[in-house]
Amino acid sequence: MGERSRLRAPTFADVLDAKRRIAPYLPATALRRYAALDELLDAEVFVKHENHQPTGAFKVRGGVNLVSRLSPEEQRAGLVTASTGNHGQSIAYAAGLFGIVARICVPADANPVKVASMRGLGAELIVHGHDFDDARVHAEEVAREHGYRYVHSGDEPHLIAGVATETLEILEEQPDVDAILVPIGGGSGAAGACIAAKAVDATIAVIGVQSESAPAAYRSWREGRLVDDLMGTVAEGLATRTAFELPQQILRESLDDFVLVSDEQILDAQATLIETTRNLVEAAGAAALAGALRLRERLAGKRVALIVSGGNASPQQLADVLARRNG
């Protein structure tokens, strides 16, 4: 696959095709209302439970869509990618469905729950570096050296089209939502939300939420160019220190707003979601609620969808966030 085709932005037709490809493997996830969240935000709040996916996170949609399209040559060579967990799990899960070898480069301090899941799904793990971007650079080197199909976690149209199906499912159930809030790390989820939502109804506001402790995507969107920044967030699903071209291209064209929240606000939102929904929610998965609370006055009285992007919290992370709540 050449670089030109790799960076082509997916269309709504691509999202519809991704839905068809994904359907045999991934049923639609729940979209639920919780009275406590309605009261908290003074709005009609719909929670999209991507934490119910078989890998515990939304990215599996993109993994299945991409792997289902590999050429015979790519299938024989196998895949290599880099991940702090959720993207790697999605590629490992999808590769297992189609009998393809997946190699995942992970940083040394990756979430142990996610590492164990990737290993359990049959992936070959390569531990390298201190953070996601160290692992990503190494994965690119491994791909060049061995001829594996490299899967970038952001600059892959098939991943974006796949994850866009979560927004399509929201709008199939609730076509009159006013706003959709999406956590942003690399930006594939928000880019997919923009493609799906704007095709259905251009007036739907798509709002991205990122940690102020890892704001590379936010700054890139604001400045109209790719920038690197610090990467100190506790939410590993949001922990990137560089932005990616393809998601940024889509976000610059279609994202309505982008807000930063503190890690403390994310952790408070995580505890709130766990208590309110009785679901396991990871820190990154709570960013949408943290953003909605930041924009509470603006969202009051509206119909708001929050994408809970994942639920892969380790036992220690879960203990820590609940201890903060009760401290």
Secondary structure, DSSP 8 states (H G I E B T S, - for coil): --HHHHT----HHHHHHHHHHHTTT-----EEE-HHHHHHHTSEEEEEEGGGSTTSBTTHHHHHHHHTT--HHHHHH-EEEE-SSHHHHHHHHHHHHHT--EEEEE-TT--HHHHHHHHHTT-EEEE-SSSHHHHHHHHHHHHHHHT-EEE-SSS-HHHHHHHHHHHHHHHHH-TT-SEEEEE-SSSHHHHHHHHHHHHH-TTSEEEEEEETTS-HHHHHHHHTS--B-----S-GGG--SB--HHHHHHHHHH--EEEEE-HHHHHHHHHHHHHHH-----TGGGHHHHHHHHTHHHHTTSEEEEEE-B----HHHHHHHHHHHH-
